Amino acid sequence: MAPQPSVTQLLADLRSGALSCAEVTATHLDLLHDADAVTNAVASLEDERALDDAHALDASRAAGDRLGPLHGLPITVKDWIDVEGFVCAGESRRHLDRRPTADASVVARLRAAGAVVVAKTKAWGPDDPEGRVRHPVAADRSPGGSSTGEAVVVASGASLLGIGSDSGGSIRLPAAWCGVYGFKPSAGLVPTTGHFPRVGSLSDGRTQIGPLSRDLAAIELVVAIIAGPDGHDAGVVPVALQQPSLTTLREGSFAVLAHDASWPASAAITDAVEHAAAHLASAGLQRVAWAGRWLDDALDITRRYWNRSQLTGAEVARQLWDWDRFRRQYLEAAAHIDLLLSPTTADVAPLHRPITGEDFVFTLPASLTGSPAIAIPLGADDAGMPLSVQVIGRPWEDHRVLAAARLIHDATS
């Protein structure tokens, strides 16, 4: 993995003029071209467009204009999220000429804050003739899906911040296997307007747009920028995002799902979860037992959701009833538990093979409950493959999840 500056320091250098937006953008375009040659992770590059945007930001700074909080930060965006002027095919051969005329709401907010979109990255696609996306650490391993390219270019150091989407773990699984942070916000916090193919709170209430980065500070900064209603996505409600702070964890509690009889995690993953639990406990959080039904029920409900077009009306009604019951049981189980700590995945990235529903078993529950969840990199196993743990919070308590991630990060850095 390429060395990477702190996002906080880079933004400070860009604001001060120690670095120009154009030179930082050019550097990351070069890194992306190099990474793509090795990993096949990039869906499209528009070098001239990105450099034009960067030069415009430099001119704005020279004119003394007010600078946004992301002034000059190069970012990448999953192919399923619209960026005006960039190809957005949604990984379909039928839409290779599709160039949106407007940004997705999330992208518009990031660009208004000064970010420069430098590339679109690949998601998994059954009709992609260009070959598979390769893992940044070991080419024979799977990088996961579906925000595959984002995890790969972020892990490689070619992208400082990636924007992906997560329906059942599509940010968190590749983030875990590639060794980066991947955050799924609470359902209804971030608009999905401009996601292609289209998603909505009724058609697919699980899908959320969120960030990936090797730098937790970038995740913390960006969530506040992309959150909030946009006047188009009816599923987003005006709930204020609280600032993550370690003080929000004081006198809190957490439960641990380090091992499940039906879904055992590897020894290395289990040890990583216990290490993270020890850090939470040493900071004063109380460890309590987890009593909720979780993995088996979540996989069953999600499998029926995936196959809903094949279900009868009565079967669809039953699936929705079971989903509502699952969410209610979770809220009851979590009423006095601030956080749930678990593996992000049962094991490290496997040798390349098709991704299965079982690979997402630890990430599915938070998607069904609408909970915020983050994949946290936590070292590597003896073979050098990244390890990851997951922190899940109650809906609308994104700040607690991010604060817990910060606590674990600081304790292990």
N, C-alpha and C positions, 0 to 999 in steps of 0.2 A: 504494500500500500504506500502511495506517495505521501511525503510529509505534507502536513496541512497546517496553515496558520489558524490561530483562534479567530473565530468569526467576529468576536468583540473587538480584537485588535485590528483586524482588517477593516472593519467599518470605521474605526477611529482614524486609521490612516487615510481612508477614502474621504472622510469628512474634512480632515485637515489639509488634504492636498498632497500629503506625502506620497500617495499613489494616485494615479489617474484611473477613472473607471475604464477607459479604453485599454490601458495596459493590463489591468486585472482581467477584463473580459477576454482579451487576446490570449493571455496565458491559459485561461480555462478552456477556451476553444481548442487550443493545442492539446491540452490534457485530454479533452473529450475525444478528439480525433485519434489520439494514441490509445486511449482506453477502448474505444470502439474496435480498433484493429485487432485487439486481443480478445475482447469479450463479446462483441456483436450486440452491445447493449443500447445503442443509439438508434432511434427511429428516424430522426431528421435533424439536420443542422442547417441553420440559416446564418452563416458567419457575417455576411454583409449587414443583414438586418440587426443582429446583436451588436455589432460594432457601431452602427449608426445610433442605436439607442444609447450606447455607452458614451459616445461623443456628445450626444445631446445633454446627457447628465453632466459631463464635464463643462459644457458651455453654461449650463444653468448655475453650476457652482461658481464659475468665473464671473457671472453676472451678479452674484450676491443673492441669488434666490434662496428661498427656504429649502433646506434639504430634508428628504424623508428619512425615516429611521433605518431603511435598508439601502441607503444611497450607494449605488454601484455594485451591490452584491449579486454575483452571478448565480442563477438558479436553473434547475432543470425541472421538467414537467412530464409526467406520464402521458403517453399517447392518448389516453382516454379523456383528457381534460383540454378544452379548447384554449388555444393561444392565437390571437388574431394574426393572420398572415402565415402561420406555420401549418404545415400539413397535419391534420388530425384525422387519421383513418380509423381509429378505434380498433386497430389491429385487424382490419378487414380488407381483403384485396378489392372489395367492391367500392371502397372509398379512398383510393390512393390519391385522387385529385381533389379531395375535400380540403379547402383552406377556409376556416371560419373567418367571418368578418368582424367578430367581436370576441373579447376575452371571456372566459369563464369568470364568475364573480370573484373567486379566490385569486385568480391570476390578475384581474384588474386591480384588486386591492394591493397585491404584492408589487405590481408595477407602479402604482400610484405612490407606494412607499419608497420607490427608488430601485427595486430589484430589476435585474436584466435577465430575461429569459434567453439562455444560450443554446438550449437543445430540448427536443422531445425524446423521451426514452421508451423502449419497448416494454409492452406487457406481453403476457403469454397470448398466443394466437394459434388456433388449430390450422389456419391456412397460411401461415407465414412460411414462404419458400426459402428464406434466407438463412435457415439454420437456427439452432438454439442459442440462447444467451448463455454465456459461460461464467462460472463462478470467478470472482476476482482473486481468490486465494489459491484455489485448486481447480483447474479446468475440468477435471473429471467429476467434480461435485455439482449438485444442483443448487442454483441460487434461489430457488423458490419462485412463487408467483402470487398475485399477478402484477404487483408493482415491481416487477423483476428488474427491469433496466434501471429504475431509480435506486434500488438497493445496491446494485452493482457499481454504478458510476459514483455514488456517494462513498461506498466502501473503498473504491480505488483511489479516492482523493481527487477525482476529476470534477466532482460537483460538491460544493459546500452545503447545498440545501436542495433536497428534492421534494416534489409534491406528488403524492400518489393517492390512490383511493383504496378503501378497505371495506369489503363486504362481510367477510368472515375471518379475516386475518391477512388480507392481501397486501397490507403494509407491514404488519408485524411478522409474518412468516419469513419473507425475504430479508427483512431487517435482521431477524434473529440468525438466519443461516449465513448472512454476509457480515455480521458483526457491527451493526450500526443501531442507532436509536430510530424507532419507528412509532409514531403516536397516532392513535385513533381517537378523535374527540368524542364527546357525548353526542348521541344522536340529536340533531336539532340545533347544534351550536354553530356549525359551519355550513353555508349554503352549497348545494351541489349543482346549482345552475351552471350550465356549460359543460357538464359531464357528458361524454359521448361514448357509448350510447346513453340516452337519457335515463336518469334515475330520479325517484321522488319518494317522499315519505310514505305514500300509499303503495306505490308499485314496488319499491325496494327500500324499506325503512332501515335496512342494515347498513347500506353503503354510506360511508363518510369519507370526505377528503381530508387528508392530513399530511404532516411533514415527516421527512426522514433526514437524518444528519449524523455525522460523527461527532458533532459538537452539540451538547445538550443546550447550551445557551441559545443556539439558533432555533431549536425547537421552542423554547420558552418565549423567545422574542416573536416568533412568527405566529403562534397560536392566537395571540392577542390581536394581531393584524387581520387575520382571516375570519375571525368569529363575528357573528351577528347577522341579523336579517338583511336581505338585499332587496326586498320588495317583489321578489319573483318566486322564491322557494317557500311555499306555504308551510313546509315542515320545520322551518327555522323560527324559533321564538325569541323574544327579547329578554333573555336571561343574561345578566351581566357576568362576564368571566372575572373571577376573583384572581388576584395576584398570587402566584405560588410563593409560599414562604414556609420556612421550617417551623415557624411559630404555629402554623395551622395544624401541625402534627402533634403538638404538645398534648399529653394526656390522651392520645389517640390509641387505637387498637388495630391489630391486623391479624389475619388468619393466613395459614399456609396450606397450599395444596401441592405438596412436593412429590406426592406419589399417589397414584390411583390404581386400585387392584386391576381394573379393566384396561388401564392405559399406563403401564409403568414407564417412567422416564429413566434414561440412562444414569449410571452412577455419577458421571461428570456433571450432568444437568442437575441432578438432585443435590449434589454438593454445592453447586453454584446457588441454587435456591436457598439452601441452608446458610450459606455465607451471607447472602443478602438479608435473610431473616435476622441473623446475628447483628448486622449493622442497624437494622430498624429497632431491634430490642435495646441495643446499647444507647440509642438516642432517646430512649424513654418510652417507646411505644409498647403496649402490652400485647403479648402474643396470646391469642385465644383460639379455641377449636372452631373449625368450619363444619357446619351441620347441613349445608345446602346440597341438594341433588344438583349434579353439575354436568360432567362430561358425557355420560351415556345419553341423558335426556337431550342435551344440546345437539349432539350428533344426529339423533333420531329426528328431532324437529327440523333440523337444517336439511337433512336428506329429503324429507318430504317436501320442504320448501323448494329445493332444487328441482324436484320432479312434479311441481304443482300443476304444470300444464297437462300432465297425464292423469291427474286425480279427478274423481267425480266431485260434484258439488258438496256432497256430504263429507267426503274425505278432506276437501279444502277447509270446510267449516271445522272439522275436528282438528286439523293441523293448527288453525288459528286459535282454537280454544286451548290447545296444549301449549302454544306459544305464550298466550296470555297467562296461563297458570305458571309457566316457567318464570316469567318476569315477576309475577306476584311472589312466588316462593323465594326468588332471589332477594327481593326487597325485604321480605320478612327475615331471611337469614342474615342479611347485611345491616339490619336496623341498628345494631350496636357494634358493627365492625366497619371501621373506616376504609380499610384496604384489604384486598386479597392478593397474596403473592403466590405465583405459580411458575412453572416452566412456560416459556413461550412456545417451545416445541419439545417433543419427547426426546429428541436427540439432535446432534449436530447435523449439518448438511450431509445428506446421503450421496453416494455415487449416483451419477445422473440417471434419472428414471422419470416416468410421468408422475406428476403431482397427484395425490389422491385426497379424498375428503378426510381421511384419517390423519393426514399430515396437519390439518387445521384443528384437531380436536381440542387443544388447549386455548385456541383463540376464538372458537365459535361462540362460547357462552356470552362474552362481553358484547358481541355483535347482536345477539338476540335480546339482551337486556338494555341495549343502548348505552352501555357504560363506557366511560373513558378508560383507555388501556394503553400502556406503553411497553414496548420491547426494549430492554436495557442490556447492552453488551456487557459481559462480565468475564473477560479473559478468554482463554482458549484451552482446548483439551491437549492431551499429550501429542496429538498429531498436528497441532497448530490450527485446528478448526474452531471458529468462534463459538462461544457459549453465550446464552441469553436467558434472562429471567423476565417475567411479565408482572407488572403491577396493574391491578384493576381497581377502580373506585366506583362509588355510587354515581348514578347519572347526575350531571351538573356539578360534580366535584372534581373537575379537571385539575383545579389548582392543587388539590391534595395529591393526585397522582403525579403531577410534575414535581411537587415538593419532595415526594418520596424518591423519585428518580434522582433528584439533586442530592438527597441525603446519601443514597447508595453510591452515586458517582463520586461525591467528595470523600467518602469513606474508603473507596477503592483506588483513588487516583494517587 
